[in-house]
Amino acid sequence: MATTLISDGAYSGAVGGLVAGRSEESATPADYTALAAIADAFRDQFLTANAALAVPMADADNAQIGGLISAVVFGVLSGRSLTSATAADYANLASVSAAIAKQNVAGLV
């Protein structure tokens, strides 16, 4: 089952959610290494949560699934201060995000 779009959506949504409402001012990419590690951990846990669904989402479900995942993850993570690079620390937030996304795949056209 292909999940590249889902994976990329979870990662990009996590990055967006982590920086939403913050005043980032550094133009040095290396200054965001920790942020990338957090987003990567969240993506890994999101993929675990998706696989645990009774019927997991797959890229083939809809060509726009990555955008849906990104929007959901962004919304769930916005305003939260996440600092861990350990995927399991995001088990609940990832499960919530996967459930919201799964319920809304049918709304995509």
C-alpha positions as CSV (number, residue, x, y, z in Angstrom):
1,M,0.0,0.0,0.0
2,A,1.5,3.3,-1.1
3,T,1.6,6.0,1.5
4,T,4.0,8.6,0.0
5,L,1.4,11.3,-0.3
6,I,0.1,10.5,3.2
7,S,3.6,10.6,4.6
8,D,4.5,13.9,2.9
9,G,1.2,15.4,4.0
10,A,1.8,14.4,7.7
11,Y,5.3,15.9,7.6
12,S,4.4,19.1,5.9
13,G,1.4,19.6,8.1
14,A,3.6,19.0,11.2
15,V,6.1,21.6,10.0
16,G,3.3,24.1,9.4
17,G,1.7,23.5,12.7
18,L,4.9,23.8,14.6
19,V,5.8,27.2,13.1
20,A,2.2,28.6,13.1
21,G,1.9,31.7,15.2
22,R,5.6,31.8,16.0
23,S,8.1,34.5,15.0
24,E,10.8,32.6,13.2
25,E,13.5,35.0,12.2
26,S,16.6,32.9,11.3
27,A,17.5,32.4,7.7
28,T,19.9,29.6,8.5
29,P,18.4,26.2,7.6
30,A,20.4,24.4,10.3
31,D,18.6,26.4,13.0
32,Y,15.5,24.3,12.2
33,T,17.1,20.9,12.7
34,A,15.2,20.2,15.9
35,L,11.9,21.3,14.2
36,A,12.6,18.9,11.3
37,A,13.2,16.0,13.8
38,I,9.9,16.7,15.6
39,A,8.0,16.8,12.3
40,D,9.7,13.5,11.3
41,A,8.8,11.9,14.6
42,F,5.2,13.0,14.2
43,R,5.0,11.7,10.6
44,D,6.3,8.3,11.8
45,Q,3.7,8.1,14.5
46,F,1.0,9.3,12.1
47,L,1.9,6.4,9.7
48,T,1.7,4.0,12.7
49,A,-1.7,5.4,13.6
50,N,-2.9,5.1,10.0
51,A,-1.8,1.5,9.8
52,A,-3.7,0.7,13.0
53,L,-7.0,1.9,11.5
54,A,-9.5,-0.8,10.6
55,V,-9.1,0.2,7.0
56,P,-5.9,2.3,6.7
57,M,-5.8,5.2,4.3
58,A,-3.7,4.8,1.1
59,D,-2.5,7.2,-1.5
60,A,-4.8,5.5,-4.0
61,D,-7.9,6.5,-2.0
62,N,-7.8,10.0,-3.5
63,A,-5.1,12.0,-5.4
64,Q,-5.7,14.9,-3.0
65,I,-5.2,12.9,0.2
66,G,-1.8,14.5,1.0
67,G,-3.4,17.9,1.1
68,L,-6.1,16.7,3.4
69,I,-3.6,15.0,5.8
70,S,-1.5,18.2,5.8
71,A,-4.5,20.4,6.7
72,V,-5.6,18.1,9.4
73,V,-2.2,17.7,11.0
74,F,-1.6,21.5,10.8
75,G,-4.9,22.1,12.6
76,V,-4.3,19.5,15.3
77,L,-0.7,20.7,16.0
78,S,-1.2,24.5,15.7
79,G,-0.7,26.3,19.0
80,R,1.0,23.3,20.6
81,S,4.5,23.5,21.9
82,L,6.1,20.1,20.8
83,T,9.7,19.4,21.7
84,S,10.2,15.6,21.5
85,A,11.8,13.8,18.6
86,T,10.4,10.5,19.9
87,A,7.5,9.3,17.7
88,A,5.7,7.4,20.4
89,D,5.3,10.7,22.3
90,Y,2.8,11.7,19.7
91,A,0.6,8.6,19.8
92,N,-2.6,10.4,20.8
93,L,-2.2,13.4,18.6
94,A,-1.3,11.2,15.6
95,S,-4.3,8.9,16.3
96,V,-6.6,11.9,16.5
97,S,-5.2,13.3,13.2
98,A,-5.6,10.0,11.4
99,A,-9.2,9.6,12.6
100,I,-10.2,13.1,11.5
101,A,-8.5,12.6,8.1
102,K,-10.0,9.1,7.6
103,Q,-13.5,10.4,8.2
104,N,-13.0,13.2,5.7
105,V,-11.4,11.4,2.7
106,A,-14.9,10.8,1.3
107,G,-15.4,14.5,1.1
108,L,-12.6,15.0,-1.4
109,V,-13.5,15.2,-5.1
